[in-house]
Amino acid sequence: MATRPRVRSRDGSPIRPMPVDRHAERRPAVRSFRSGMRLAALQTMAKPRATHHIRGPLALSLALVLAPFAAAAAPPFEDTMAQRVLACTGCHGPQGRAAPDGYYPRIAGKPPGYLYNQLLNFRELRRHYALMNDLLLPLSDGYLHEIAEHFAGLDVAYPPPQPPREDAATIERGRLIVTEGDPSRRLPACVQCHGAAMMGVSPTIPGLLGLPRDYLNAQLGAFRNGSRRAQAPDCMAEVAKALSPDEIGAVSAWLASQPAAGKPAGSLPGPLPLSCGGVDNPAPAATKP
């Protein structure tokens, strides 16, 4: 096992080296968290030494001056879901309204069944992102439901849409696929599943507006190449595989350029065009020709 170089303490005695985490390369965020916790612990342990020789009125004065800062640095434990999911908002932005990097998506206001299904997919490794997989692995179904309900109940404003950087023909191509599909290829329109306003349908179908272009591109591409999967039957994989990379880019560009407002619809006007696992509104049973 690899070890770090030996170091010595202030009195010259050797300090036992810490073993290197062999999995650190695969868990950079966990490594940073652990390093931060280790640093905080060391700083906390060092503070008594720094003030050990300060006594009397001076010590009392310092305590009174520093008390407000100590309170601000350590917020009270509330035991609320909002405080528990701070681990989520560190990546997904305050209140789950999305991170500015364009990759971590908005989760606030999404249908609760959809959020629960995605948490389940990460826990059961149908979706692959090590930080999410590790975070959710020990959590029960009931707790995943609580997390999903919390974020689904948040009503926060959407950011303005991204200005398109593609040409008008590409944007129009994306609009046609979203709103009309391609009957010649049996490719359903996005609005047939995600709602006429493309804001999703409760409780299990997500909206596709208010999401960054890069995130949409990445997820459609992941469905197309099989690195992202949903519960069987995986209707999104079927749709994505019918799209070319250029069509995926056009769809993502059009969706990202549209303003988002409102909440998920309560229902679809008709059955889904395809059977989708984890969705409450099933497609009609196939009939023999």
Backbone bond lengths (Angstrom), bond angles and torsions (degrees), N, CA, C in turn:
res aa  C-N    CA-C-N  psi(-1)  N-CA   C-N-CA  omega(-1)  CA-C   N-CA-C  phi
1 M - - - 1.474 - - 1.528 109.12 -
2 A 1.325 115.66 133.13 1.466 119.42 179.47 1.512 110.15 -69.59
3 T 1.340 116.88 146.62 1.454 121.73 177.89 1.498 109.84 -129.18
4 R 1.314 113.76 159.76 1.449 118.95 176.15 1.512 109.78 -81.37
5 P 1.322 119.83 157.38 1.470 121.71 178.89 1.523 111.23 -58.86
6 R 1.338 115.67 146.22 1.455 119.71 178.19 1.532 110.71 -67.70
7 V 1.312 114.48 141.43 1.457 120.62 174.07 1.516 107.99 -125.59
8 R 1.306 116.60 164.28 1.465 120.53 -178.81 1.517 110.26 -120.99
9 S 1.322 114.70 149.02 1.454 120.35 178.84 1.519 110.01 -78.07
10 R 1.328 116.25 -179.30 1.457 120.42 -176.99 1.523 112.20 -63.55
11 D 1.350 117.21 -32.30 1.465 118.73 -179.59 1.517 112.63 -84.26
12 G 1.333 118.26 3.29 1.460 122.02 176.22 1.497 115.02 92.82
13 S 1.331 118.88 -6.97 1.465 120.25 -179.33 1.519 110.15 -77.17
14 P 1.350 117.49 143.57 1.471 119.48 -178.58 1.517 111.57 -69.59
15 I 1.315 115.47 145.58 1.462 122.19 176.41 1.516 107.92 -104.49
16 R 1.302 116.33 133.33 1.462 120.40 -179.02 1.525 110.42 -62.74
17 P 1.336 117.30 128.15 1.468 119.13 -177.40 1.516 111.57 -68.30
18 M 1.346 116.08 149.81 1.458 121.60 177.32 1.519 109.24 -89.70
19 P 1.342 118.77 135.48 1.464 119.90 177.55 1.512 110.93 -65.99
20 V 1.297 116.18 146.44 1.459 122.11 178.60 1.519 109.13 -78.63
21 D 1.319 117.34 135.43 1.464 122.33 177.24 1.521 109.05 -71.29
22 R 1.336 117.53 114.23 1.456 120.56 -177.28 1.519 112.69 -66.87
23 H 1.336 116.51 -20.71 1.467 119.55 -177.88 1.525 112.39 -98.99
24 A 1.318 116.83 6.83 1.465 119.41 -174.74 1.510 112.14 -61.54
25 E 1.353 116.82 -34.12 1.462 118.96 -178.75 1.521 111.17 -63.15
26 R 1.339 116.22 -29.30 1.451 119.09 -177.46 1.512 111.98 -91.89
27 R 1.335 117.06 -8.40 1.448 119.05 -179.86 1.520 109.83 -131.56
28 P 1.346 118.81 65.37 1.472 119.97 -176.69 1.513 112.71 -62.60
29 A 1.349 117.54 -36.92 1.457 118.70 -177.98 1.521 110.44 -70.04
30 V 1.355 116.40 -39.30 1.457 119.27 177.71 1.514 110.32 -64.86
31 R 1.349 116.05 -40.17 1.463 120.03 177.97 1.520 110.37 -60.88
32 S 1.342 117.97 -43.83 1.457 120.63 -179.93 1.514 110.76 -63.41
33 F 1.357 115.76 -39.84 1.458 119.28 179.79 1.523 110.55 -63.39
34 R 1.349 114.75 -46.65 1.459 118.33 -179.25 1.515 111.21 -64.32
35 S 1.335 116.49 -39.12 1.464 119.55 178.21 1.522 110.77 -62.96
36 G 1.337 115.70 -40.24 1.453 119.50 178.97 1.514 112.14 -64.93
37 M 1.345 115.74 -41.30 1.453 119.35 178.36 1.531 110.41 -65.33
38 R 1.336 116.06 -40.24 1.465 119.61 179.51 1.530 110.49 -63.80
39 L 1.346 116.20 -41.66 1.464 120.32 178.79 1.521 110.86 -64.64
40 A 1.341 116.44 -42.05 1.465 119.73 179.65 1.524 110.72 -62.55
41 A 1.335 115.96 -40.72 1.454 119.45 178.90 1.524 111.46 -63.76
42 L 1.344 115.57 -42.02 1.460 119.24 178.71 1.520 111.28 -64.10
43 Q 1.335 116.15 -40.96 1.468 119.00 179.38 1.516 110.74 -64.91
44 T 1.334 115.96 -39.98 1.468 119.65 179.30 1.521 110.98 -64.12
45 M 1.330 115.36 -40.93 1.465 118.93 179.64 1.518 111.31 -67.45
46 A 1.334 118.01 -28.98 1.464 120.90 -176.35 1.516 112.56 -78.96
47 K 1.317 118.32 -23.23 1.463 120.24 -173.46 1.524 113.37 -62.30
48 P 1.340 119.29 -42.28 1.473 116.89 179.45 1.510 112.76 -60.30
49 R 1.348 117.61 -35.39 1.464 118.85 178.86 1.522 111.16 -64.33
50 A 1.318 117.88 -36.14 1.462 121.50 -176.24 1.523 111.23 -68.62
51 T 1.329 117.61 -29.64 1.459 119.91 -175.27 1.534 111.87 -112.60
52 H 1.320 116.32 9.98 1.463 119.42 -173.98 1.532 112.37 -61.14
53 H 1.320 117.14 -34.94 1.470 120.31 -174.86 1.527 112.59 -95.22
54 I 1.336 118.69 4.23 1.465 121.02 178.73 1.517 108.33 -93.39
55 R 1.320 116.98 116.94 1.457 120.59 -175.51 1.517 110.17 -132.60
56 G 1.318 113.73 170.65 1.445 119.95 173.87 1.515 113.78 72.68
57 P 1.358 117.67 -150.25 1.468 121.36 -175.79 1.525 113.52 -58.37
58 L 1.347 117.40 -35.37 1.457 119.27 -178.98 1.522 110.63 -63.75
59 A 1.325 117.42 -42.53 1.463 120.75 179.32 1.520 110.51 -62.99
60 L 1.334 117.51 -40.96 1.456 121.25 179.32 1.524 110.71 -64.14
61 S 1.334 116.55 -42.32 1.466 120.36 179.58 1.521 110.94 -62.30
62 L 1.336 116.35 -44.38 1.464 119.87 178.87 1.515 111.08 -61.91
63 A 1.316 117.01 -40.15 1.461 120.57 179.89 1.520 111.07 -62.20
64 L 1.332 116.99 -41.89 1.464 120.45 -179.99 1.525 111.63 -67.16
65 V 1.343 116.30 -38.19 1.465 120.14 -179.25 1.521 111.22 -69.24
66 L 1.342 116.25 -41.00 1.465 120.23 -173.95 1.520 113.28 -85.01
67 A 1.306 119.36 -11.85 1.465 121.39 -176.20 1.523 113.26 -57.77
68 P 1.369 119.70 -46.71 1.469 118.48 179.48 1.523 113.01 -60.25
69 F 1.341 116.74 -37.01 1.467 119.76 -179.26 1.532 110.79 -68.98
70 A 1.319 116.06 -37.12 1.461 119.20 178.22 1.518 110.63 -64.83
71 A 1.349 116.33 -39.07 1.459 119.92 178.93 1.524 111.05 -66.01
72 A 1.335 116.73 -38.76 1.457 120.17 -179.72 1.524 111.27 -68.85
73 A 1.323 117.23 -33.91 1.457 120.49 -177.82 1.522 111.78 -74.90
74 A 1.317 118.20 -23.68 1.458 121.48 -178.50 1.526 109.69 -124.72
75 P 1.345 117.79 86.05 1.468 119.94 -179.65 1.512 110.49 -63.90
76 P 1.309 117.87 149.71 1.470 120.66 -178.12 1.523 110.87 -65.12
77 F 1.306 115.95 148.43 1.458 121.43 177.80 1.521 108.75 -77.00
78 E 1.327 116.52 118.09 1.461 121.09 -174.57 1.526 112.63 -98.91
79 D 1.336 117.36 -21.29 1.460 122.39 -176.24 1.531 111.09 56.72
80 T 1.333 116.28 43.08 1.458 121.65 175.50 1.519 108.85 -111.05
81 M 1.331 116.07 160.05 1.452 119.46 178.43 1.527 110.65 -64.15
82 A 1.339 117.36 -35.87 1.464 120.07 179.01 1.525 111.18 -59.26
83 Q 1.332 117.39 -37.52 1.456 119.87 179.14 1.527 111.07 -76.40
84 R 1.325 117.30 -35.88 1.456 120.26 -179.61 1.527 112.22 -65.47
85 V 1.334 116.95 -34.92 1.470 119.40 -175.19 1.530 112.22 -89.17
86 L 1.327 117.74 15.17 1.464 119.18 172.91 1.526 110.77 -60.15
87 A 1.318 116.66 -25.60 1.461 120.05 174.93 1.522 111.36 -64.65
88 C 1.333 116.83 -27.13 1.472 121.33 178.32 1.526 111.09 -81.27
89 T 1.330 116.06 -43.83 1.458 119.53 -174.47 1.524 112.41 -73.31
90 G 1.336 117.11 -13.96 1.457 118.93 173.97 1.519 111.94 -60.42
91 C 1.332 116.86 -30.57 1.472 121.02 177.43 1.525 111.76 -103.58
92 H 1.334 116.43 -41.92 1.465 120.73 -173.20 1.525 113.25 -87.16
93 G 1.317 117.62 4.94 1.454 121.33 175.91 1.522 112.32 88.03
94 P 1.347 117.02 160.21 1.460 120.95 179.11 1.525 110.91 -53.61
95 Q 1.324 116.27 132.22 1.465 123.49 -178.89 1.531 112.17 58.84
96 G 1.305 117.48 18.77 1.454 120.03 178.26 1.510 114.14 70.01
97 R 1.334 116.88 27.90 1.466 119.97 -175.85 1.523 113.44 -88.15
98 A 1.324 118.99 6.48 1.481 127.35 175.47 1.515 110.10 101.35
99 A 1.324 113.95 150.01 1.459 121.04 178.00 1.519 109.74 -90.22
100 P 1.334 118.34 155.78 1.468 120.94 -176.15 1.517 114.06 -74.27
101 D 1.349 118.36 -8.15 1.462 118.87 -175.81 1.517 113.38 -79.49
102 G 1.337 117.96 -8.13 1.456 120.12 177.20 1.507 114.49 84.08
103 Y 1.337 118.39 3.56 1.454 119.37 -178.86 1.531 112.16 -112.20
104 Y 1.329 117.31 -44.81 1.461 119.10 178.86 1.523 108.71 -78.28
105 P 1.327 118.54 121.69 1.472 120.66 -169.63 1.514 113.47 -83.32
106 R 1.295 114.01 165.58 1.462 121.77 171.37 1.521 108.84 -68.56
107 I 1.332 116.21 134.79 1.455 120.26 174.41 1.535 111.17 -121.34
108 A 1.312 118.21 -9.54 1.463 121.62 178.20 1.522 109.94 -68.11
109 G 1.325 116.09 132.68 1.456 121.10 175.07 1.512 115.18 78.15
110 K 1.333 118.34 2.29 1.458 119.81 176.41 1.528 109.31 -72.33
111 P 1.338 118.01 153.71 1.466 119.46 179.20 1.526 111.47 -57.62
112 P 1.316 117.56 138.47 1.470 120.05 -174.15 1.524 113.40 -62.33
113 G 1.321 117.38 -37.95 1.461 119.26 179.36 1.511 112.16 -65.86
114 Y 1.334 116.48 -36.04 1.463 119.60 177.42 1.525 110.46 -65.23
115 L 1.350 116.72 -47.24 1.463 119.56 179.81 1.520 110.90 -60.63
116 Y 1.320 116.53 -41.96 1.464 119.10 179.05 1.529 110.58 -62.24
117 N 1.329 117.01 -43.78 1.469 119.77 179.69 1.526 111.86 -60.68
118 Q 1.338 116.56 -38.26 1.470 118.58 -179.33 1.525 111.16 -71.35
119 L 1.320 117.19 -39.33 1.464 119.59 174.83 1.531 110.15 -60.27
120 L 1.325 115.63 -41.38 1.463 120.68 177.77 1.526 111.01 -64.40
121 N 1.336 116.34 -41.67 1.465 119.91 -179.77 1.529 111.78 -63.70
122 F 1.330 116.87 -38.00 1.460 119.53 176.24 1.532 110.55 -67.94
123 R 1.318 116.51 -43.75 1.465 119.10 -178.19 1.527 111.32 -63.85
124 E 1.327 116.17 -36.29 1.471 120.58 -176.49 1.527 112.31 -97.45
125 L 1.357 116.04 12.88 1.466 123.64 170.38 1.528 114.14 65.58
126 R 1.328 116.62 25.45 1.467 118.15 168.01 1.532 110.22 -78.97
127 R 1.323 114.87 -24.19 1.460 121.17 170.89 1.523 107.41 -116.15
128 H 1.326 115.75 143.35 1.464 119.70 -172.03 1.528 110.94 -120.62
129 Y 1.313 115.24 109.40 1.463 123.03 168.92 1.520 104.60 -154.45
130 A 1.322 116.63 111.41 1.462 121.42 -166.13 1.521 113.13 -53.78
131 L 1.316 117.53 -40.69 1.457 119.72 -177.77 1.521 110.65 -64.04
132 M 1.336 117.34 -44.25 1.460 120.75 177.95 1.527 110.92 -67.87
133 N 1.317 117.05 -43.13 1.470 120.49 -179.69 1.524 110.79 -58.14
134 D 1.330 116.95 -48.09 1.463 120.88 -178.49 1.525 111.93 -67.84
135 L 1.327 116.35 -37.88 1.461 120.63 -177.70 1.525 111.69 -65.43
136 L 1.339 116.63 -38.38 1.460 120.84 -172.67 1.524 113.85 -93.60
137 L 1.318 117.41 -14.53 1.460 120.67 -174.52 1.529 113.38 -52.43
138 P 1.338 120.53 -43.82 1.467 119.22 -176.55 1.528 114.67 -85.65
139 L 1.331 118.61 -0.76 1.466 120.53 -172.93 1.527 111.29 -87.87
140 S 1.319 115.71 143.08 1.464 121.94 -177.77 1.527 111.00 -81.31
141 D 1.331 115.71 165.15 1.459 120.58 176.34 1.529 110.87 -57.39
142 G 1.334 115.66 -43.37 1.466 119.25 -178.56 1.514 112.59 -61.59
143 Y 1.325 116.77 -40.01 1.463 119.76 -179.61 1.522 110.78 -70.47
144 L 1.337 117.30 -35.79 1.469 119.93 175.46 1.523 110.12 -62.35
145 H 1.326 116.89 -38.49 1.469 119.97 176.48 1.525 110.70 -61.43
146 E 1.319 117.20 -42.07 1.470 120.65 179.86 1.520 111.04 -62.32
147 I 1.322 116.96 -44.06 1.466 120.45 178.60 1.524 110.39 -61.79
148 A 1.327 116.25 -44.76 1.464 120.48 -179.36 1.532 111.13 -61.90
149 E 1.306 116.74 -44.35 1.468 120.48 -179.63 1.525 110.87 -64.23
150 H 1.327 116.90 -36.85 1.468 120.12 179.41 1.525 111.22 -60.98
151 F 1.328 116.75 -52.68 1.464 119.08 -177.24 1.529 111.72 -70.78
152 A 1.320 117.33 -33.20 1.469 119.60 178.01 1.531 111.32 -63.36
153 G 1.321 117.02 -29.01 1.460 120.48 -178.27 1.513 114.77 -83.60
154 L 1.325 118.72 -2.37 1.464 120.79 -179.36 1.527 110.30 -84.87
155 D 1.299 115.98 131.44 1.467 122.05 -179.52 1.524 108.24 -117.87
156 V 1.308 116.82 93.05 1.466 121.89 -178.89 1.522 109.07 -123.06
157 A 1.319 116.15 152.94 1.461 121.32 -175.15 1.531 111.28 -65.49
158 Y 1.312 114.65 149.38 1.462 120.70 176.15 1.526 110.02 -87.12
159 P 1.317 117.66 151.08 1.470 120.04 175.51 1.516 110.56 -73.31
160 P 1.317 118.14 160.94 1.471 119.46 175.53 1.515 110.59 -64.22
161 P 1.323 118.18 152.66 1.473 120.19 -178.79 1.519 112.15 -67.65
162 Q 1.315 115.31 158.10 1.457 120.31 177.32 1.526 110.09 -77.61
163 P 1.311 118.56 133.83 1.471 118.99 175.55 1.518 110.03 -65.42
164 P 1.324 118.12 135.39 1.474 119.43 -178.20 1.514 111.55 -67.11
165 R 1.324 116.15 141.46 1.449 120.95 175.75 1.526 110.69 -109.41
166 E 1.351 116.15 -4.50 1.456 121.27 177.07 1.523 110.12 -87.60
167 D 1.320 115.88 164.71 1.464 119.44 179.76 1.526 110.41 -75.66
168 A 1.329 115.21 167.34 1.465 121.10 -174.75 1.524 112.00 -61.38
169 A 1.332 117.49 -36.06 1.462 120.53 -178.92 1.528 110.72 -64.90
170 T 1.322 117.54 -39.13 1.467 120.98 178.93 1.518 110.97 -67.43
171 I 1.326 116.73 -41.85 1.459 120.94 178.46 1.524 110.45 -62.68
172 E 1.314 117.67 -42.31 1.458 121.28 179.41 1.524 111.15 -66.00
173 R 1.304 116.46 -38.27 1.469 120.36 176.80 1.522 110.45 -60.68
174 G 1.326 116.34 -42.98 1.456 119.52 177.48 1.514 112.16 -63.94
175 R 1.321 117.03 -41.93 1.476 120.86 179.44 1.522 111.20 -60.13
176 L 1.310 117.06 -42.69 1.467 120.49 -178.33 1.524 111.10 -64.10
177 I 1.319 117.39 -40.83 1.466 119.63 179.31 1.528 110.09 -65.71
178 V 1.326 116.79 -42.55 1.466 120.83 -178.65 1.520 111.32 -65.30
179 T 1.319 117.35 -44.09 1.467 120.82 -171.53 1.522 114.07 -93.92
180 E 1.335 117.20 -23.25 1.465 119.41 -175.62 1.523 113.75 -125.18
181 G 1.315 118.35 -23.52 1.450 120.49 -175.24 1.524 110.90 70.23
182 D 1.315 116.21 -155.21 1.470 121.63 177.68 1.528 108.02 -144.79
183 P 1.328 116.79 91.13 1.467 119.73 -177.58 1.524 113.42 -57.39
184 S 1.329 117.77 -29.79 1.461 119.70 -178.84 1.527 112.05 -64.40
185 R 1.343 116.16 -24.78 1.468 120.82 177.99 1.528 111.92 -108.07
186 R 1.325 116.12 9.38 1.466 121.46 -175.30 1.525 110.99 55.76
187 L 1.323 114.90 37.64 1.462 121.69 179.02 1.528 108.43 -97.39
188 P 1.326 118.39 110.80 1.467 119.34 -177.97 1.521 111.85 -70.16
189 A 1.326 115.77 153.71 1.458 120.41 173.95 1.520 109.63 -72.66
190 C 1.305 116.76 147.47 1.468 120.98 179.27 1.527 111.46 -59.68
191 V 1.344 116.44 -35.34 1.469 120.20 -177.00 1.517 112.25 -66.02
192 Q 1.333 118.22 -19.50 1.461 120.31 179.72 1.522 111.94 -67.78
193 C 1.315 116.86 -25.47 1.471 120.57 179.35 1.525 112.09 -109.66
194 H 1.327 117.19 -41.40 1.464 121.38 -172.21 1.521 113.40 -91.69
195 G 1.338 116.83 4.95 1.454 121.11 176.06 1.515 112.90 93.14
196 A 1.327 115.95 152.05 1.462 121.03 -177.02 1.525 111.83 -59.23
197 A 1.338 116.97 -35.04 1.464 121.05 179.62 1.523 112.06 -88.41
198 M 1.335 117.46 -1.48 1.467 123.14 -179.16 1.522 112.82 59.26
199 M 1.347 115.92 26.90 1.461 120.36 177.58 1.528 111.74 -103.07
200 G 1.326 116.79 9.83 1.447 120.61 177.27 1.513 112.60 92.33
201 V 1.319 114.62 173.10 1.463 122.22 -179.46 1.523 108.17 -137.57
202 S 1.297 117.16 124.57 1.463 121.16 178.53 1.525 110.30 -70.94
203 P 1.327 117.13 144.65 1.463 125.89 5.78 1.527 114.70 -102.75
204 T 1.353 118.76 2.50 1.468 117.31 -166.68 1.521 115.98 -128.96
205 I 1.340 119.91 -3.74 1.460 120.51 -175.50 1.530 109.06 -110.10
206 P 1.323 118.35 124.95 1.470 120.27 -174.47 1.518 112.50 -81.31
207 G 1.323 115.58 156.14 1.452 120.95 167.55 1.517 110.22 -77.60
208 L 1.330 116.13 153.57 1.467 120.48 -179.90 1.521 112.61 -114.09
209 L 1.329 117.40 2.40 1.462 120.00 175.28 1.524 109.23 -93.92
210 G 1.340 115.35 158.32 1.461 119.47 -178.34 1.512 113.16 78.86
211 L 1.341 117.49 14.04 1.455 121.78 178.37 1.526 109.59 -112.33
212 P 1.322 118.27 145.54 1.461 120.73 -179.19 1.527 111.97 -67.85
213 R 1.314 115.23 149.24 1.472 121.64 178.94 1.526 111.60 -55.54
214 D 1.324 117.10 -45.10 1.463 120.42 -176.71 1.525 111.38 -64.37
215 Y 1.331 116.47 -38.43 1.459 119.03 178.51 1.527 110.83 -65.56
216 L 1.329 117.04 -45.07 1.464 120.57 179.09 1.521 110.78 -60.83
217 N 1.327 116.17 -45.47 1.467 120.34 177.62 1.527 110.89 -56.95
218 A 1.324 115.82 -46.71 1.458 120.46 -176.34 1.522 111.61 -63.91
219 Q 1.342 117.01 -41.85 1.465 119.37 -176.45 1.527 111.81 -73.66
220 L 1.308 118.00 -41.15 1.463 119.54 176.64 1.523 110.54 -64.23
221 G 1.335 116.10 -39.76 1.457 119.62 176.60 1.524 112.17 -64.24
222 A 1.344 116.50 -37.35 1.464 120.21 179.11 1.527 111.28 -67.51
223 F 1.330 117.04 -39.13 1.461 119.47 174.73 1.531 110.43 -63.22
224 R 1.326 115.55 -39.07 1.468 119.99 -176.75 1.528 111.89 -67.42
225 N 1.331 117.17 -39.83 1.469 118.75 -176.93 1.534 113.32 -95.34
226 G 1.335 116.80 1.42 1.450 120.26 174.19 1.508 116.25 88.07
227 S 1.336 118.77 2.13 1.462 119.87 179.76 1.524 112.43 -79.38
228 R 1.334 118.10 -16.14 1.455 121.94 170.28 1.525 107.95 -118.94
229 R 1.326 115.29 130.99 1.447 120.63 -179.73 1.527 109.52 -130.18
230 A 1.320 115.25 155.26 1.452 121.77 174.95 1.520 108.49 -119.31
231 Q 1.320 116.27 -179.99 1.452 119.90 177.61 1.527 109.54 -64.55
232 A 1.307 116.16 143.30 1.467 120.93 -178.99 1.540 110.42 -73.34
233 P 1.335 115.12 143.66 1.471 129.36 -3.79 1.534 110.95 -75.85
234 D 1.305 115.34 135.64 1.466 122.66 -173.36 1.527 110.08 -86.70
235 C 1.319 115.53 87.26 1.467 119.93 -175.15 1.528 112.06 -68.15
236 M 1.341 117.29 -34.41 1.467 118.59 -178.96 1.520 111.43 -67.53
237 A 1.314 117.89 -34.78 1.463 120.10 176.08 1.524 109.77 -64.01
238 E 1.320 116.35 -39.92 1.462 120.59 179.27 1.528 111.22 -62.75
239 V 1.322 116.38 -43.42 1.468 120.25 179.65 1.525 110.55 -67.66
240 A 1.334 116.98 -47.34 1.465 120.52 -176.16 1.518 111.92 -62.95
241 K 1.322 116.91 -35.99 1.463 119.78 179.89 1.527 112.27 -70.04
242 A 1.331 116.28 -19.71 1.466 119.83 176.43 1.522 112.53 -82.50
243 L 1.333 117.07 -9.79 1.466 121.86 -179.18 1.523 110.13 -97.84
244 S 1.320 115.87 142.89 1.461 120.33 172.59 1.524 109.11 -80.48
245 P 1.327 118.88 162.12 1.467 120.02 175.54 1.527 112.84 -55.67
246 D 1.327 117.69 -37.89 1.465 119.66 178.30 1.524 111.07 -65.87
247 E 1.318 117.10 -37.52 1.468 119.71 178.93 1.519 110.77 -69.46
248 I 1.324 117.53 -37.75 1.466 119.81 175.43 1.526 110.32 -60.65
249 G 1.336 116.60 -42.75 1.465 119.75 177.61 1.515 112.06 -62.77
250 A 1.323 117.28 -38.33 1.469 121.01 -179.61 1.524 110.76 -68.22
251 V 1.332 116.57 -43.97 1.463 120.43 178.87 1.530 110.38 -62.23
252 S 1.326 117.19 -45.74 1.467 120.92 -179.69 1.526 111.10 -62.01
253 A 1.317 116.44 -40.80 1.466 120.34 -179.28 1.517 111.13 -64.82
254 W 1.326 117.07 -43.77 1.476 119.11 -179.24 1.524 110.60 -66.87
255 L 1.333 117.48 -45.26 1.463 120.07 -179.36 1.525 111.51 -60.66
256 A 1.331 117.19 -44.02 1.465 120.76 -177.48 1.523 112.47 -67.97
257 S 1.316 117.31 -20.98 1.471 120.73 -178.00 1.528 113.05 -89.48
258 Q 1.338 117.26 -3.01 1.461 120.57 -177.27 1.526 111.80 -96.25
259 P 1.330 117.80 139.91 1.467 119.49 177.94 1.527 110.70 -69.44
260 A 1.320 115.51 145.04 1.465 121.78 179.31 1.515 109.43 -111.52
261 A 1.321 116.13 133.68 1.464 121.09 177.49 1.520 108.15 -161.35
262 G 1.317 115.46 150.23 1.448 119.43 177.59 1.515 112.90 96.21
263 K 1.323 114.50 -173.34 1.462 121.30 -176.21 1.524 109.68 -121.64
264 P 1.322 116.83 168.04 1.463 119.23 177.79 1.519 111.70 -59.12
265 A 1.329 115.79 145.92 1.459 120.64 176.66 1.520 109.81 -68.11
266 G 1.338 114.53 157.87 1.450 118.71 -179.51 1.510 113.66 -78.64
267 S 1.344 116.88 -25.57 1.460 120.41 -178.57 1.516 108.88 -164.26
268 L 1.318 115.42 166.01 1.459 121.97 174.25 1.527 109.32 -92.92
269 P 1.341 117.18 151.86 1.466 118.55 178.95 1.521 113.61 -68.69
270 G 1.321 116.65 -18.01 1.460 119.93 -178.78 1.502 110.71 -154.81
271 P 1.333 118.02 -179.39 1.468 120.76 -179.83 1.515 111.45 -67.93
272 L 1.310 115.33 159.24 1.458 120.83 177.64 1.529 110.41 -67.12
273 P 1.322 117.53 148.40 1.467 119.67 178.16 1.524 113.51 -72.87
274 L 1.348 116.22 -18.69 1.458 121.68 179.60 1.519 109.04 -135.03
275 S 1.317 116.16 155.46 1.462 119.96 173.03 1.520 109.07 -78.37
276 C 1.335 115.59 131.72 1.466 120.92 -176.57 1.525 109.11 -129.15
277 G 1.316 116.61 125.59 1.448 120.75 177.65 1.517 111.95 -65.61
278 G 1.329 116.33 138.56 1.454 121.17 177.88 1.512 114.55 80.16
279 V 1.351 117.84 5.27 1.461 122.04 -179.35 1.527 108.27 -108.62
280 D 1.333 115.62 135.67 1.462 119.93 -172.70 1.527 114.43 -78.50
281 N 1.322 117.57 -18.04 1.464 120.70 -177.01 1.525 108.88 -102.17
282 P 1.335 119.21 90.33 1.462 120.14 -171.64 1.512 112.92 -71.41
283 A 1.333 114.64 155.89 1.457 120.19 174.16 1.511 109.16 -73.02
284 P 1.327 118.15 156.69 1.458 119.70 177.44 1.517 110.81 -64.14
285 A 1.329 116.16 151.17 1.455 119.87 179.39 1.513 110.05 -64.86
286 A 1.352 115.27 141.01 1.461 119.64 -179.46 1.517 110.24 -66.94
287 T 1.306 115.94 140.31 1.455 121.68 179.50 1.508 109.93 -111.10
288 K 1.303 117.08 146.85 1.447 121.55 179.07 1.527 110.16 -74.41
289 P 1.338 117.57 138.84 1.465 120.35 -179.70 1.517 110.96 -67.96
